Amino acid sequence: MTKAIRIQRYGGPEVLELVDVDVGEPGPGEVRVRHKACGINFIDVYQRTGLYQNPLPLVLGGEAAGVVEAVGAGVTHLAVGDRVAYAAPRPGSYSEARLLAALHVVKLPDAIDFETAAAMMLKGLTVDYLLRRTLPVEGLAPGDCIVFHAAAGGVGLIACQWARALGLNLIGTAGSDEKCELAKANGATHCINYNREDFVARVREITDGKGVKVVYDSVGKDTFERSLDCLRPFGLLASFGNSSGAVAPFSPGILAAKGSLYVTRPTLFTHTSSRERTQAMAEEVFEVVLKGDVKIRVDQRYPLADAAQAHRDLEARKTTGSSVLLP
Ligand SMILES: NC(=O)c1ccc[n+]([C@@H]2O[C@H](COP(=O)([O-])OP(=O)(O)OC[C@H]3O[C@@H](n4cnc5c(N)ncnc54)[C@H](OP(=O)(O)O)[C@@H]3O)[C@@H](O)[C@H]2O)c1
C-alpha cells in the first residue's frame, strides 16, 4: 500500500483526499516508480474539476521524478534503481509510488536533482514542442517577436528563458507588476500586466503596428479573441490551455476577417506518443537545463498531504514558476 491523493468526484480542492492505494506489480511495458518529488500542473486542476474527464476514482498528477522499483516484461530501456522522470498522459503521480507505461519514462542525468526534474518534465517538454515545433507558416527566426501569456507561471518562466536562448523577443503577459518583473528577469523582452493594460494595444505599439507571427495562449476564455488581434496576417494562435476557462466556439470566418490567421489546439501527449519522440524531446530539455540556458524555479513546495492547498494557491494565481509535492 502507498499514500496517494485521490478524487472520488469532480469538484473544488476539497475533493482531494489522502488515501492508501494498492500499487501492484508492473504489467508488460510498465514500470513501478517510487516518487521523490511530484510536479503540479494546471492540467491537474482541469482533471479535478472535470473540465477534462477521466474514470473515477482518480489519483491526480501527470509529472514526477523518482527511482525505478520494478520493471515489467518487454521494458528494455530502464532497470531497477535507475533515477528517472516523466510526464504521462494517464494521471497518478500525486503518490508515493505508481505504475505507468515505460514509454513515458526517461533516465535522468546525474546533474539534475529530483525536485528540479519533477518541476520541469511536463512543462519543459511543452515549451519544447511549442517554441520548436508549433510554428507559424513563415517559421520563426532570431529577432522575431512572439507573445506568451502567463509568462511568470511554470510553463511561462521556462518559455521566457528558452525563447531568449533561441534569440526570440518574447512579449510576456502576467497578472501583476511583480510577476512581470520576474518574467523580464528570466528573459522576456517585454512583459505586459494584462490586469491593468490593454495587451493588444501594447503588442501593436511594441511591434510598430505590425503584430506578431505567433501567440502562445494558455489562458483561454479571457484572452482568445484579443490574442487573435495581436497577430500579423498569416499569424498563428497556439491555444494550449484554459486557465481562465474553455475557449467559446467561434466561426472560422473571424480568421479571414483578421488576416488569414491559423489556429491550432495542441497537446503535449500527441508529441510524446512514442518512446523515441519522448526520449528525443527530453534530451532537448535536459540540454538547455544542463547548459544553464534554462533554470527551473521551484517556487512552491508542499507535503503530498497538502495537495489541496497547492491547488488553491495555483487557482488563486498566487504561484510563480513551478510547484512540487513532496511525498
Ligand atoms: N496543451 C498542452 O500541451 C499543455 C501542457 C502544459 C501546460 N499547459 C497549459 O499551460 C498553462 C500553464 O500551466 P502551468 O501548470 O505552468 O500553470 P501556471 O502558468 O503556473 O499557472 C496558471 C497561470 O495562468 C494565469 N491565469 C490567467 N487567468 C487565470 C484564471 N482565471 N485563473 C487562474 N489562473 C489564471 C495565472 O497567471 P497570471 O496571474 O500571471 O495571469 C496563473 O498563475 C495552463 O493553462 C496549462 O493547462 C498546456
The ligand as an SDF file (V2000), in Angstrom:
LIG
                    3D

 48 52  0  0  0  0  0  0  0  0999 V2000
   -1.5870   21.7820  -24.1270 N   0  0  0  0  0  0  0  0  0  0  0  0
   -0.5090   21.3760  -23.5040 C   0  0  0  0  0  0  0  0  0  0  0  0
    0.2430   20.5320  -24.0080 O   0  0  0  0  0  0  0  0  0  0  0  0
   -0.1610   21.9480  -22.1650 C   0  0  0  0  0  0  0  0  0  0  0  0
    0.8820   21.3920  -21.4200 C   0  0  0  0  0  0  0  0  0  0  0  0
    1.2330   22.0070  -20.2090 C   0  0  0  0  0  0  0  0  0  0  0  0
    0.5420   23.1130  -19.7660 C   0  0  0  0  0  0  0  0  0  0  0  0
   -0.4960   23.5840  -20.4870 N   0  0  0  0  0  0  0  0  0  0  0  0
   -1.2260   24.7870  -20.0610 C   0  0  0  0  0  0  0  0  0  0  0  0
   -0.2970   25.8210  -19.8080 O   0  0  0  0  0  0  0  0  0  0  0  0
   -0.8040   26.6740  -18.8100 C   0  0  0  0  0  0  0  0  0  0  0  0
    0.2490   26.8960  -17.7550 C   0  0  0  0  0  0  0  0  0  0  0  0
    0.3780   25.7160  -16.9800 O   0  0  0  0  0  0  0  0  0  0  0  0
    1.1820   25.7400  -15.6140 P   0  0  0  0  0  0  0  0  0  0  0  0
    0.9420   24.4200  -14.9900 O   0  0  0  0  0  0  0  0  0  0  0  0
    2.5610   26.2000  -15.8660 O   0  0  0  0  0  0  0  0  0  0  0  0
    0.3840   26.8280  -14.7570 O   0  0  0  0  0  0  0  0  0  0  0  0
    0.8550   28.3230  -14.3370 P   0  0  0  0  0  0  0  0  0  0  0  0
    1.1360   29.1080  -15.5750 O   0  0  0  0  0  0  0  0  0  0  0  0
    1.9070   28.2320  -13.3170 O   0  0  0  0  0  0  0  0  0  0  0  0
   -0.4670   28.8620  -13.6620 O   0  0  0  0  0  0  0  0  0  0  0  0
   -1.5170   29.3590  -14.4430 C   0  0  0  0  0  0  0  0  0  0  0  0
   -1.4380   30.8870  -14.5990 C   0  0  0  0  0  0  0  0  0  0  0  0
   -2.4560   31.2770  -15.5020 O   0  0  0  0  0  0  0  0  0  0  0  0
   -2.7660   32.6200  -15.2540 C   0  0  0  0  0  0  0  0  0  0  0  0
   -4.2120   32.8220  -15.2830 N   0  0  0  0  0  0  0  0  0  0  0  0
   -4.8620   33.6760  -16.0880 C   0  0  0  0  0  0  0  0  0  0  0  0
   -6.1650   33.6600  -15.8360 N   0  0  0  0  0  0  0  0  0  0  0  0
   -6.3610   32.8100  -14.8110 C   0  0  0  0  0  0  0  0  0  0  0  0
   -7.5180   32.3890  -14.0870 C   0  0  0  0  0  0  0  0  0  0  0  0
   -8.7360   32.8780  -14.3530 N   0  0  0  0  0  0  0  0  0  0  0  0
   -7.3490   31.5020  -13.0870 N   0  0  0  0  0  0  0  0  0  0  0  0
   -6.1440   31.0000  -12.7920 C   0  0  0  0  0  0  0  0  0  0  0  0
   -5.0100   31.3600  -13.4560 N   0  0  0  0  0  0  0  0  0  0  0  0
   -5.1140   32.2590  -14.4540 C   0  0  0  0  0  0  0  0  0  0  0  0
   -2.1630   32.9800  -13.8920 C   0  0  0  0  0  0  0  0  0  0  0  0
   -1.0360   33.8260  -14.1300 O   0  0  0  0  0  0  0  0  0  0  0  0
   -1.2500   35.4390  -14.0940 P   0  0  0  0  0  0  0  0  0  0  0  0
   -1.6440   35.7920  -12.6910 O   0  0  0  0  0  0  0  0  0  0  0  0
    0.0750   35.9620  -14.4690 O   0  0  0  0  0  0  0  0  0  0  0  0
   -2.3310   35.7480  -15.0850 O   0  0  0  0  0  0  0  0  0  0  0  0
   -1.7090   31.6560  -13.3300 C   0  0  0  0  0  0  0  0  0  0  0  0
   -0.6100   31.7910  -12.4770 O   0  0  0  0  0  0  0  0  0  0  0  0
   -2.1110   26.0460  -18.3230 C   0  0  0  0  0  0  0  0  0  0  0  0
   -3.1980   26.6460  -18.9890 O   0  0  0  0  0  0  0  0  0  0  0  0
   -1.9580   24.6180  -18.7500 C   0  0  0  0  0  0  0  0  0  0  0  0
   -3.1750   23.9610  -18.9220 O   0  0  0  0  0  0  0  0  0  0  0  0
   -0.8590   23.0280  -21.6580 C   0  0  0  0  0  0  0  0  0  0  0  0
  1  2  1  0
  2  3  2  0
  2  4  1  0
  4  5  1  0
  4 48  2  0
  5  6  2  0
  6  7  1  0
  7  8  2  0
  8  9  1  0
  8 48  1  0
  9 10  1  0
  9 46  1  0
 10 11  1  0
 11 12  1  0
 11 44  1  0
 12 13  1  0
 13 14  1  0
 14 15  2  0
 14 16  1  0
 14 17  1  0
 17 18  1  0
 18 19  2  0
 18 20  1  0
 18 21  1  0
 21 22  1  0
 22 23  1  0
 23 24  1  0
 23 42  1  0
 24 25  1  0
 25 26  1  0
 25 36  1  0
 26 27  1  0
 26 35  1  0
 27 28  2  0
 28 29  1  0
 29 30  1  0
 29 35  2  0
 30 31  1  0
 30 32  2  0
 32 33  1  0
 33 34  2  0
 34 35  1  0
 36 37  1  0
 36 42  1  0
 37 38  1  0
 38 39  2  0
 38 40  1  0
 38 41  1  0
 42 43  1  0
 44 45  1  0
 44 46  1  0
 46 47  1  0
M  CHG  2   8   1  16  -1
M  END
$$$$
